[in-house]
Amino acid sequence: MHHSPKEMQQIANQYMQSGEPWPATARQIAEWAIRNKLWAPRPASIIEQCAELLSRAMREEYITDPQGRTVRAKHVVPMEKNDEQLRLWADIRTATRDHMEIAFAQRRQQIVGDCRQLKVDVDSYNQNANPDRDRPIQIEFDFTYDLQEIEALAAVR
């Protein structure tokens, strides 16, 4: 049955249009998809497998906004409810400002974490493996000019 990211995105979009509660967790969408026979498992935890595939698919779904930009359609926010960790998904076109603010802040923190790991890796290489210790590899973490350049190139196209 449905297993590719595109097929899982279609299931998530069907759920969104079905009148079920939205925003929703991937688990809620998975339960609905299974109940409506839109997805069947391969041997494994049925709901967890479907939820993981839905999460991956929703993370990979992009749309074109009115200005012609390619943007991610679905955004996730971690939350705790009744001592259970949930990951609540919403669509950028209908999400609340609060949901999007939290989602964007979380994605920024992931980028900061990636940058920190890159810095640790570069520092370790420079201190332990760089054959030319007088010329350490330097990484710039201010992305202002990179973003301006990308936006300028996009404006030309």
C-alpha positions, 0 to 999 in steps of 0.5 A, a space after each residue: 500500500 502507501 509507503 513512498 513520501 509522495 503517497 504519505 503526503 497525499 494521505 496527510 493532505 486527505 486527512 487535513 481535508 477530511 474534517 478531522 482535528 487539525 493541526 494534528 499529530 502524525 499518530 492521529 493521521 496514521 490512526 485515521 489512515 489505517 482506519 480508512 484503509 489508506 495505509 497498511 503496515 509492513 511487519 512492524 509497529 503499525 501505527 508507529 511505522 505509519 506515523 514515521 512515514 507521515 512525519 517524513 513525508 510532511 517534512 518533505 512537502 513543499 508548496 509555492 507561495 503567492 510570491 513564487 517562493 518554494 516553502 515547506 508546507 507542514 511544520 511540527 511543534 513538540 509539546 507535552 500533554 498528559 506527560 506524553 511528548 507529542 509532535 503536532 503538525 500544522 500547515 503553513 497556510 492555516 497554522 496559528 502564529 503561535 504554532 509557526 513561531 515555535 516551529 521556526 524557533 525550533 528549526 533555528 535551534 537545530 541550525 545552531 546545533 548543526 553549526 556548533 557541531 561543525 565548529 567542534 569538528 573544525 576545531 578538532 581537525 585544526 588541533 589534531 589532524 591539520 598537517 598545516 597548523 599555521 593555516 587552520 581552517 576557518 569557518 564563518 558563522 555569520 550567514 547574512 551575506 550568504 542569505 543576501 547573495 541567495 536572495 539576489 540570485 533568486 530575484 534575477 531568475 
